[in-house]
Amino acid sequence: MIEFVLDGRSKVNTYVQLIQQVKQALRVGLLTPGDQLPKVRDVAQSLAINPNTVLKAYRELEIEGLVEGRPGVGTFVRRTIAGSSLADQAELREELVAWLHRARAAGLTPEDVTALVETTMRAALAAGTTRAEPASAG
């Protein structure tokens, strides 16, 4: 089951953070059709947020056809958004974990890692490639 985490420093609305986390879990196969999302009351209590915020997130996911609410039972995943690359993700995840260990050993903080990944990804996409090219010293 998914465990939600909120970034209090984020400018992204709380309900949107919940939606993003569900979609990420669907994309990487951590949630699959038939899985139950945590109960609204449990999420609200664990994150110390208003239950209506959780309801809003779940409702948006339902509108998108990703989940369905079953009165008195809970909210369940209807479909996945994992792509055909899901089979390759396990190996990639292992490589990423090894890279993260190296980054940590090099003294990078989680914020440093996020900045490095996001800027590298943006640069690679802007260059029309998904493979980051080494920056030239100049």
Backbone as a printed PyTorch tensor [residue, N CA C, xyz], in Angstrom:
tensor([[[  0.8520,  -1.1870,   0.0000],
         [  0.0000,   0.0000,   0.0000],
         [  0.8900,   1.2390,   0.0000]],

        [[  0.4200,   2.2540,  -0.6670],
         [  1.1530,   3.5110,  -0.7630],
         [  1.1500,   4.2360,   0.5790]],

        [[  2.2470,   4.8870,   0.8770],
         [  2.3380,   5.7100,   2.0780],
         [  2.6650,   7.1270,   1.6280]],

        [[  1.7520,   8.0350,   1.8720],
         [  1.9040,   9.4050,   1.4070],
         [  2.8810,  10.1880,   2.2780]],

        [[  3.6160,  11.0970,   1.6260],
         [  4.5380,  11.9950,   2.3090],
         [  4.3160,  13.3750,   1.7150]],

        [[  4.2410,  14.3800,   2.5700],
         [  4.0450,  15.7390,   2.0800],
         [  5.3210,  16.5540,   2.2180]],

        [[  5.5450,  17.4130,   1.2410],
         [  6.6620,  18.3500,   1.2850],
         [  6.0870,  19.7000,   1.6800]],

        [[  6.2790,  20.0680,   2.9340],
         [  5.7350,  21.3140,   3.4550],
         [  6.3330,  22.5500,   2.8030]],

        [[  7.5080,  22.4110,   2.2080],
         [  8.1680,  23.5470,   1.5610],
         [  7.7170,  23.7110,   0.1120]],

        [[  7.0090,  22.7200,  -0.4000],
         [  6.5820,  22.7520,  -1.8010],
         [  5.4860,  23.7900,  -2.0010]],

        [[  5.4960,  24.4080,  -3.1560],
         [  4.4310,  25.3420,  -3.5070],
         [  3.2480,  24.6010,  -4.1380]],

        [[  3.4000,  23.2900,  -4.2990],
         [  2.3370,  22.4650,  -4.8820],
         [  1.2870,  22.1860,  -3.8050]],

        [[  0.0140,  22.3790,  -4.1630],
         [ -1.0750,  22.1320,  -3.2210],
         [ -1.0010,  20.7140,  -2.6570]],

        [[ -1.4400,  20.5550,  -1.4320],
         [ -1.3960,  19.2680,  -0.7600],
         [ -2.1300,  18.1930,  -1.5500]],

        [[ -3.3430,  18.4880,  -2.0190],
         [ -4.1040,  17.4680,  -2.7410],
         [ -3.4020,  17.0770,  -4.0340]],

        [[ -2.7150,  18.0240,  -4.6730],
         [ -1.9860,  17.7330,  -5.9050],
         [ -0.7840,  16.8340,  -5.5930]],

        [[ -0.1320,  17.0640,  -4.4620],
         [  0.9770,  16.1910,  -4.0630],
         [  0.4870,  14.7480,  -3.9020]],

        [[ -0.6970,  14.5760,  -3.3250],
         [ -1.2630,  13.2340,  -3.1610],
         [ -1.5400,  12.5970,  -4.5190]],

        [[ -2.1230,  13.3710,  -5.4270],
         [ -2.4080,  12.8730,  -6.7810],
         [ -1.1140,  12.4640,  -7.4700]],

        [[ -0.1010,  13.3160,  -7.3900],
         [  1.1810,  13.0220,  -8.0250],
         [  1.7900,  11.7350,  -7.4830]],

        [[  1.6840,  11.5200,  -6.1800],
         [  2.2600,  10.3170,  -5.5860],
         [  1.5230,   9.0560,  -6.0260]],

        [[  0.2080,   9.1370,  -6.1580],
         [ -0.5570,   7.9830,  -6.6550],
         [ -0.1540,   7.6950,  -8.0980]],

        [[ -0.0660,   8.7490,  -8.9100],
         [  0.3090,   8.5540, -10.3120],
         [  1.7200,   7.9870, -10.4450]],

        [[  2.6370,   8.4510,  -9.6160],
         [  3.9960,   7.9050,  -9.6520],
         [  3.9780,   6.4250,  -9.2920]],

        [[  3.2180,   6.0760,  -8.2660],
         [  3.1290,   4.6780,  -7.8520],
         [  2.5040,   3.8190,  -8.9450]],

        [[  1.5380,   4.3610,  -9.6640],
         [  0.9320,   3.6420, -10.7900],
         [  1.9280,   3.4820, -11.9290]],

        [[  2.6770,   4.5360, -12.1870],
         [  3.6290,   4.5420, -13.3070],
         [  4.7490,   3.5260, -13.1090]],

        [[  5.1780,   3.3290, -11.8610],
         [  6.2980,   2.4100, -11.6120],
         [  5.8410,   1.0320, -11.1310]],

        [[  4.5390,   0.8140, -11.1030],
         [  4.0300,  -0.5080, -10.7600],
         [  3.9160,  -0.7980,  -9.2780]],

        [[  4.0610,   0.2240,  -8.4320],
         [  3.8790,   0.0020,  -6.9960],
         [  2.4030,  -0.1570,  -6.6450]],

        [[  1.5470,   0.4330,  -7.4620],
         [  0.1040,   0.2370,  -7.3440],
         [ -0.3920,  -0.3800,  -8.6420]],

        [[ -1.2580,  -1.3630,  -8.5210],
         [ -1.8120,  -2.0370,  -9.6950],
         [ -3.3250,  -2.1350,  -9.5490]],

        [[ -4.0380,  -2.3680, -10.6470],
         [ -5.4920,  -2.4730, -10.5600],
         [ -5.9300,  -3.4680,  -9.4800]],

        [[ -6.8970,  -3.0170,  -8.6880],
         [ -7.4000,  -3.8340,  -7.5970],
         [ -6.8310,  -3.4420,  -6.2400]],

        [[ -5.6830,  -2.7620,  -6.2430],
         [ -5.0870,  -2.3270,  -4.9740],
         [ -5.9610,  -1.2630,  -4.3270]],

        [[ -5.9810,  -1.2740,  -3.0140],
         [ -6.7630,  -0.2840,  -2.2780],
         [ -5.8670,   0.8530,  -1.8240]],

        [[ -6.3510,   2.0730,  -2.0060],
         [ -5.6520,   3.2360,  -1.4740],
         [ -5.9530,   3.3200,   0.0180]],

        [[ -5.0730,   3.9800,   0.7690],
         [ -5.3440,   4.1360,   2.2030],
         [ -6.6710,   4.8730,   2.4200]],

        [[ -7.3230,   4.5470,   3.4920],
         [ -8.5990,   5.1800,   3.8200],
         [ -8.3750,   6.6780,   4.0600]],

        [[ -9.3490,   7.4700,   3.6460],
         [ -9.2720,   8.9230,   3.7620],
         [ -8.9360,   9.3310,   5.1940]],

        [[ -9.6310,   8.7600,   6.1530],
         [ -9.4240,   9.1070,   7.5570],
         [ -7.9930,   8.8230,   7.9990]],

        [[ -7.4410,   7.6720,   7.5560],
         [ -6.0800,   7.3040,   7.9400],
         [ -5.0470,   8.2620,   7.3530]],

        [[ -5.2430,   8.6420,   6.0820],
         [ -4.3140,   9.5840,   5.4400],
         [ -4.3770,  10.9330,   6.1480]],

        [[ -5.5950,  11.4080,   6.3940],
         [ -5.7710,  12.7050,   7.0460],
         [ -5.1050,  12.7230,   8.4170]],

        [[ -5.2630,  11.6390,   9.1770],
         [ -4.6600,  11.5760,  10.5050],
         [ -3.1450,  11.4970,  10.4400]],

        [[ -2.6180,  10.6560,   9.5680],
         [ -1.1670,  10.4740,   9.5120],
         [ -0.4450,  11.7120,   8.9990]],

        [[ -1.1040,  12.4990,   8.1330],
         [ -0.4720,  13.6950,   7.5750],
         [ -0.9190,  14.9750,   8.2750]],

        [[ -1.8440,  14.8330,   9.2100],
         [ -2.3970,  15.9770,   9.9410],
         [ -2.9740,  17.0120,   8.9670]],

        [[ -3.8310,  16.5270,   8.0610],
         [ -4.4960,  17.4060,   7.0950],
         [ -6.0020,  17.1670,   7.1580]],

        [[ -6.7460,  18.0410,   6.5330],
         [ -8.1910,  17.9350,   6.5050],
         [ -8.6090,  16.7560,   5.6210]],

        [[ -9.5380,  15.9320,   6.0820],
         [-10.0170,  14.8100,   5.2620],
         [-10.5430,  15.2540,   3.8980]],

        [[-11.0840,  16.4810,   3.8170],
         [-11.5940,  16.9730,   2.5340],
         [-10.4750,  17.1180,   1.5000]],

        [[ -9.2490,  17.3590,   1.9580],
         [ -8.1100,  17.4540,   1.0560],
         [ -7.8410,  16.0970,   0.4090]],

        [[ -7.9090,  15.0600,   1.2100],
         [ -7.7040,  13.6950,   0.7020],
         [ -8.8500,  13.3290,  -0.2350]],

        [[-10.0700,  13.6590,   0.1720],
         [-11.2380,  13.3860,  -0.6760],
         [-11.1130,  14.0720,  -2.0260]],

        [[-10.6250,  15.3080,  -2.0190],
         [-10.4520,  16.0460,  -3.2690],
         [ -9.4610,  15.3380,  -4.1830]],

        [[ -8.3550,  14.8710,  -3.6180],
         [ -7.3550,  14.1470,  -4.4130],
         [ -7.9500,  12.8680,  -4.9800]],

        [[ -8.6240,  12.0950,  -4.1420],
         [ -9.2090,  10.8370,  -4.5850],
         [-10.2820,  11.0780,  -5.6500]],

        [[-11.0530,  12.1630,  -5.4750],
         [-12.0910,  12.4900,  -6.4560],
         [-11.4690,  12.8250,  -7.8180]],

        [[-10.3730,  13.5880,  -7.8010],
         [ -9.6790,  13.9230,  -9.0620],
         [ -9.1780,  12.6520,  -9.7540]],

        [[ -8.6210,  11.7410,  -8.9670],
         [ -8.1400,  10.4780,  -9.5270],
         [ -9.2930,   9.6520, -10.0880]],

        [[-10.4470,   9.7680,  -9.4410],
         [-11.6310,   9.0460,  -9.9170],
         [-12.1330,   9.6590, -11.2340]],

        [[-12.1180,  10.9750, -11.3170],
         [-12.5440,  11.6630, -12.5450],
         [-11.6450,  11.2400, -13.7050]],

        [[-10.3550,  11.0480, -13.4240],
         [ -9.4120,  10.6260, -14.4620],
         [ -9.5370,   9.1380, -14.7890]],

        [[-10.3770,   8.4290, -14.0450],
         [-10.5990,   7.0100, -14.3130],
         [ -9.5190,   6.0970, -13.7610]],

        [[ -8.6900,   6.6230, -12.8680],
         [ -7.5930,   5.8130, -12.3210],
         [ -8.0250,   5.0040, -11.1020]],

        [[ -8.9840,   5.5300, -10.3480],
         [ -9.4650,   4.8310,  -9.1500],
         [-10.9880,   4.8700,  -9.1390]],

        [[-11.5520,   4.0420,  -8.2720],
         [-13.0010,   4.0870,  -8.0780],
         [-13.2940,   3.9390,  -6.5890]],

        [[-14.2350,   4.7680,  -6.1330],
         [-14.6600,   4.6890,  -4.7470],
         [-15.7760,   3.6790,  -4.6080]],

        [[-15.6750,   2.8640,  -3.5740],
         [-16.7440,   1.9070,  -3.2680],
         [-17.2900,   2.2790,  -1.8960]],

        [[-18.5030,   2.8310,  -1.8620],
         [-19.0780,   3.3100,  -0.6020],
         [-18.9940,   2.2630,   0.5130]],

        [[-18.4480,   2.7160,   1.6260],
         [-18.3340,   1.8510,   2.7950],
         [-17.1660,   0.8810,   2.7460]],

        [[-16.4680,   0.8120,   1.6270],
         [-15.3680,  -0.1440,   1.4760],
         [-14.0260,   0.5690,   1.3280]],

        [[-13.9670,   1.5600,   0.4350],
         [-12.7220,   2.2890,   0.2150],
         [-12.5470,   2.6970,  -1.2330]],

        [[-11.3320,   3.0970,  -1.5650],
         [-10.9910,   3.5370,  -2.9090],
         [ -9.9850,   2.5670,  -3.5000]],

        [[-10.2640,   2.1070,  -4.7180],
         [ -9.4580,   1.0620,  -5.3410],
         [ -8.9420,   1.5110,  -6.7040]],

        [[ -7.7620,   1.0330,  -7.0520],
         [ -7.1580,   1.3400,  -8.3400],
         [ -7.9440,   0.6320,  -9.4400]],

        [[ -8.3190,   1.3850, -10.4840],
         [ -9.0380,   0.8180, -11.6290],
         [ -8.0940,   0.4360, -12.7570]],

        [[ -7.1080,   1.3110, -13.0040],
         [ -6.1950,   1.0290, -14.1130],
         [ -4.8200,   1.6010, -13.7980]],

        [[ -3.8500,   1.0970, -14.5340],
         [ -2.4720,   1.5390, -14.3430],
         [ -2.0940,   2.5320, -15.4300]],

        [[ -1.0420,   3.2750, -15.2020],
         [ -0.4920,   4.1320, -16.2470],
         [  0.9590,   3.7410, -16.5190]],

        [[  1.3180,   2.5530, -16.0220],
         [  2.6650,   2.0430, -16.2840],
         [  2.8010,   1.7580, -17.7660]],

        [[  3.9060,   2.1640, -18.3190],
         [  4.1450,   1.9420, -19.7440],
         [  4.7800,   0.5860, -19.9890]],

        [[  5.1020,   0.3450, -21.2350],
         [  5.7180,  -0.9220, -21.6100],
         [  7.1200,  -1.0680, -21.0270]],

        [[  7.6890,   0.0350, -20.5330],
         [  9.0340,  -0.0020, -19.9630],
         [  9.0470,  -0.5580, -18.5390]],

        [[  7.8800,  -0.8750, -17.9980],
         [  7.8010,  -1.3340, -16.6130],
         [  8.7050,  -2.5330, -16.3580]],

        [[  8.8180,  -3.4410, -17.3040],
         [  9.6520,  -4.6310, -17.1280],
         [ 11.1210,  -4.2620, -16.9520]],

        [[ 11.5440,  -3.1670, -17.5600],
         [ 12.9400,  -2.7410, -17.4600],
         [ 13.2210,  -1.9250, -16.2020]],

        [[ 12.1870,  -1.5220, -15.5130],
         [ 12.3690,  -0.6090, -14.3930],
         [ 13.0990,  -1.2320, -13.2100]],

        [[ 12.9620,  -2.5120, -12.9830],
         [ 13.6310,  -3.1350, -11.8350],
         [ 15.1430,  -2.9860, -11.9570]],

        [[ 15.6780,  -3.2850, -13.1360],
         [ 17.1200,  -3.1610, -13.3430],
         [ 17.5550,  -1.6920, -13.2500]],

        [[ 16.7710,  -0.8170, -13.8470],
         [ 17.0900,   0.6080, -13.7820],
         [ 17.0440,   1.1140, -12.3470]],

        [[ 16.0800,   0.6240, -11.5770],
         [ 15.9700,   1.0370, -10.1730],
         [ 17.2070,   0.6030,  -9.3960]],

        [[ 17.6920,  -0.6170,  -9.6530],
         [ 18.9040,  -1.0830,  -8.9780],
         [ 20.0930,  -0.1890,  -9.3070]],

        [[ 20.2130,   0.1820, -10.5850],
         [ 21.2940,   1.0770, -10.9900],
         [ 21.1480,   2.4400, -10.3380]],

        [[ 19.9170,   2.9130, -10.2360],
         [ 19.6700,   4.2080,  -9.6130],
         [ 20.0190,   4.1790,  -8.1290]],

        [[ 19.6530,   3.0990,  -7.4550],
         [ 19.9830,   2.9750,  -6.0320],
         [ 21.5030,   3.0020,  -5.8470]],

        [[ 22.2300,   2.2950,  -6.6980],
         [ 23.6940,   2.3050,  -6.6140],
         [ 24.2220,   3.7200,  -6.8540]],

        [[ 23.6500,   4.4200,  -7.8340],
         [ 24.0640,   5.7900,  -8.1130],
         [ 23.7760,   6.6920,  -6.9190]],

        [[ 22.5970,   6.5170,  -6.3000],
         [ 22.2440,   7.3220,  -5.1310],
         [ 23.2120,   7.0890,  -3.9760]],

        [[ 23.6640,   5.8470,  -3.8010],
         [ 24.6560,   5.5610,  -2.7610],
         [ 25.9570,   6.3080,  -3.0660]],

        [[ 26.3600,   6.3180,  -4.3450],
         [ 27.5810,   7.0400,  -4.7300],
         [ 27.4030,   8.5440,  -4.5140]],

        [[ 26.2310,   9.0630,  -4.8380],
         [ 25.9660,  10.4880,  -4.6470],
         [ 26.0220,  10.8490,  -3.1720]],

        [[ 25.4530,   9.9890,  -2.3500],
         [ 25.4700,  10.2240,  -0.8960],
         [ 26.8990,  10.1910,  -0.3680]],

        [[ 27.6890,   9.2090,  -0.8480],
         [ 29.0850,   9.0960,  -0.4320],
         [ 29.8890,  10.3190,  -0.8790]],

        [[ 29.4770,  10.9350,  -1.9780],
         [ 30.1650,  12.1240,  -2.4810],
         [ 29.7250,  13.3880,  -1.7360]],

        [[ 28.7790,  13.2300,  -0.8080],
         [ 28.3550,  14.3580,   0.0140],
         [ 27.1360,  15.1030,  -0.4840]],

        [[ 26.4440,  14.5730,  -1.4940],
         [ 25.2530,  15.2460,  -1.9970],
         [ 24.0830,  15.0490,  -1.0420]],

        [[ 23.3380,  16.1020,  -0.8220],
         [ 22.1210,  16.0360,  -0.0100],
         [ 20.9660,  15.6160,  -0.9180]],

        [[ 19.8320,  15.2260,  -0.3450],
         [ 18.6790,  14.9130,  -1.1920],
         [ 18.3030,  16.0800,  -2.1220]],

        [[ 18.4280,  17.3130,  -1.6200],
         [ 18.1240,  18.4790,  -2.4530],
         [ 19.1250,  18.6030,  -3.5990]],

        [[ 20.4100,  18.3000,  -3.3220],
         [ 21.4290,  18.3270,  -4.3770],
         [ 21.1030,  17.3000,  -5.4590]],

        [[ 20.7050,  16.1090,  -5.0250],
         [ 20.3780,  15.0420,  -5.9760],
         [ 19.1980,  15.4510,  -6.8420]],

        [[ 18.1580,  15.9790,  -6.2100],
         [ 16.9810,  16.4110,  -6.9580],
         [ 17.3600,  17.4850,  -7.9750]],

        [[ 18.1520,  18.4600,  -7.5460],
         [ 18.5680,  19.5330,  -8.4590],
         [ 19.3890,  18.9750,  -9.6110]],

        [[ 20.3030,  18.0590,  -9.3110],
         [ 21.1450,  17.4720, -10.3500],
         [ 20.3110,  16.6910, -11.3650]],

        [[ 19.3950,  15.8790, -10.8710],
         [ 18.5580,  15.0750, -11.7580],
         [ 17.6620,  15.9770, -12.6070]],

        [[ 16.9910,  16.9350, -11.9710],
         [ 16.0530,  17.7800, -12.7110],
         [ 16.7550,  18.6560, -13.7430]],

        [[ 17.8860,  19.2590, -13.3900],
         [ 18.5800,  20.1130, -14.3540],
         [ 19.1680,  19.2810, -15.4890]],

        [[ 19.6790,  18.1010, -15.1810],
         [ 20.2330,  17.2360, -16.2120],
         [ 19.1310,  16.7560, -17.1570]],

        [[ 17.9870,  16.4060, -16.5910],
         [ 16.8700,  15.9380, -17.4060],
         [ 16.3660,  17.0590, -18.3140]],

        [[ 16.2190,  18.2620, -17.7520],
         [ 15.7740,  19.3940, -18.5720],
         [ 16.7540,  19.6720, -19.7070]],

        [[ 18.0540,  19.6530, -19.3950],
         [ 19.0670,  19.9210, -20.4150],
         [ 19.0470,  18.8450, -21.4980]],

        [[ 18.9010,  17.5930, -21.0800],
         [ 18.8810,  16.4880, -22.0470],
         [ 17.6490,  16.5810, -22.9420]],

        [[ 16.5100,  16.8990, -22.3610],
         [ 15.2810,  17.0170, -23.1470],
         [ 15.3400,  18.2210, -24.0820]],

        [[ 15.9250,  19.3070, -23.6040],
         [ 16.0520,  20.5030, -24.4410],
         [ 16.9810,  20.2410, -25.6220]],

        [[ 17.9640,  19.3740, -25.4150],
         [ 18.9050,  19.0400, -26.4840],
         [ 18.3170,  18.0030, -27.4290]],

        [[ 17.1030,  17.5420, -27.1060],
         [ 16.4550,  16.5640, -27.9740],
         [ 16.9450,  15.1530, -27.7750]],

        [[ 17.4860,  14.8750, -26.6050],
         [ 17.9790,  13.5390, -26.3130],
         [ 17.6120,  13.1900, -24.8850]],

        [[ 17.5360,  11.9090, -24.5890],
         [ 17.2940,  11.4810, -23.2120],
         [ 18.5840,  11.0650, -22.5500]],

        [[ 19.6820,  11.1440, -23.2930],
         [ 20.9830,  10.7950, -22.7330],
         [ 21.7430,  12.0820, -22.4470]],

        [[ 22.0920,  12.2840, -21.2190],
         [ 22.7990,  13.5030, -20.8510],
         [ 24.2290,  13.4520, -21.3870]],

        [[ 24.6140,  14.5180, -22.0240],
         [ 25.9780,  14.6300, -22.5330],
         [ 26.8130,  15.3250, -21.4710]],

        [[ 28.0700,  14.9480, -21.3090],
         [ 28.8960,  15.6270, -20.3270],
         [ 29.0800,  17.0980, -20.7040]],

        [[ 29.0460,  17.9410, -19.7020],
         [ 29.2530,  19.3590, -19.9530],
         [ 30.7140,  19.6130, -20.2840]],

        [[ 30.9270,  20.4740, -21.2580],
         [ 32.3170,  20.7620, -21.6070],
         [ 32.8150,  21.9010, -20.7390]],

        [[ 34.0450,  21.7760, -20.3260],
         [ 34.6540,  22.8190, -19.4980],
         [ 35.0710,  23.9520, -20.4250]],

        [[ 34.7380,  25.1440, -20.0270],
         [ 35.1370,  26.1820, -20.9340],
         [ 35.1060,  27.4670, -20.3540]]])
